[in-house]
């Protein structure tokens, strides 16, 4: 098990070996990047068609099509949850 003194010495060695010549430049760059993000962000979410935003809730309405027993469906992959029942009709070709 590494002793606390060994860990402190290891940390001290890492700090002594730190190249700080570019540190202020990196801090300035990061500060500028953060400022740009703050000033260019969108302050308010703007709802599109059929979308409403109330407080912390985003909802959608409309769109889509009703599917009933007369609707023809075609798909390559069908993922389901629960049981699936299939009825074969004699007029299917």
N, C-alpha and C positions, 0 to 999 in steps of 0.2 A: 504494500500500500504506500502511495506517495504521501510524504509528510507535507504539512502545511508550509514549512520552510522551503522544501524543494519546489513546491508550486509557486511560492513567492519569488524564488530565484529564477525560475523559468520565465515567469511573467516579466521580471525585471530585465532579463536578457532580451525578450521580445520588444519591450519598450525602447531599450537602448539601441536596438537594431532598426527601429522604425525610420523610414526615410520620410522626413517631414518637408522636404524641399518643395513638393508639389501640393502639400496639404491645403494651404490657403487658397490656391487656385481652384482646387476641387470643391472646397467649401463655397467659394464665390459662384462657381458654375452651378452647384446644386441649389443655392439660394435663388439664382436667376431662373432656373428651371421651375422651381416651386412657385415663384412669383408669376411666371407666365401661365402656369396651370391655374392659379387662383384667378387671374384676370380674364382668362379665356373660357372659363367653365360656363355651362348653361345654368343659370340660377333657378329656373323653374322648368319642370318637365311639361312639355306641350303635348296634349292629347291629340291623336290623329282621328280619322273617321271611325265612328262607332266605339270610341274609347272614352271613358270618363275617369277622372281622378278626383277622389273625395278624401281629403285627409291623407292617410297612409295607404289607401286602397285604390288599386287600378282595376277597372272592370271593362268588359267588352259586351256589346249587344249586337244583335242582328247578324247578318252574314250567314253563310252556310245554307244548306238545303235540307229539308226534312226527308228522312228515309223511312219508307213503310214497306209493306209486303209486296207492293207492285214495283218497287225500285230495282232496276237491274244494276248489279255491282260487278266490278271487275278489279282484281288486284293480283299482284304477283306474290305478296307475302301478307299473311294475316296473323297478327299476334293477338291472343285473347287472354282474358282473365276469367277463370271459372269454366263451367261446362258449355260446350257448343253442340247444338243439335242441328242436324242436317236432314232435310226432307227431300227426297228425290221424287220428281214428278215424271210421269211417263212421257210427257210431251217435251222433255228436255232433249236436246240433240247435241 
